[in-house]
Amino acid sequence: MPFANFKVPAGTLTAEQKELVVTRVTDLYAELYGDRARANTMVLVEEVADGGWGIGGEVLTLAKLQAG
C-alpha cells in the first residue's frame, strides 16, 4: 500500500489545500504504480503544533517561518 505522510505547521493549509495534497499525491502514486494502487493509497496530512518541531537544533515557530 503506497503511503505518504506530510507534516506541516498547524494552520498553514486550508481544508481545500489539504484535499489538493491528498488528490495530487494519490494521482502521482497511480501514475507511478498503475491505477490499481489508487484504492490503496493512503495520504496523511498532519499539522504540527507551533514550536513543536525544529531544524538544525533550532525550534521553529510559524512567526519565524513567516519572517524568512
N, C-alpha and C positions, 0 to 999 in steps of 0.2 A: 504494500500500500504506500504510494507516494505521500510524503508528509513535509509540510513547510511550516516553520514557526517564526513569526515576526514579533519582535519585542520593540515597542515604540513608546515614547514618552506619553504619559497619560494626558488626554485632552488635546492631542495634536492632530488627530484624524476624526473626521465626521463619520457617521454611520455609512454614508454613501461612499466615502473613500475606502473604508474597511471592506465594504461589499465589492468594490472595484479590485482591491488586492486579492480577495478570495477568487473572484471570477477570472482575473487575468492569470493568476498562478495556476489555477485549475486548467485553463486553456493551454498554458505552456506545458504542463505535465502531459496533457493529452496529445499535444503536438510531438513531444519527445518520445512518449511510450505507447502511443496509439490511443484511440478513443476509448478502448476498454478500461484504461486507467482512470477515466473521468469519474466514474461512480464510486471509486475507492480512494480518491484523492482527499486528503484532509489538510486544511489550511487553518492555522490558528494565529490570530492577531491578538497579542497580549499587550495590555497597557501596563507600563512600569510606573510606579508611584514616583512623584517628583523627588529627586535626590536619592532614589533607590538604585542607582547604577553609577558607574564611573568608567573612565578610560585613563590608562597611564597613571593610576594612583590618585586621580582627581575625581571627586564626587561631582557629577553633573546635575544641574537643575535646568528647568525649562528657561529660566531667565538667562543663564549662562549660554545655553544653546542659541537663544534668540539674539544675544549680544554679539555672537560671532566669535 
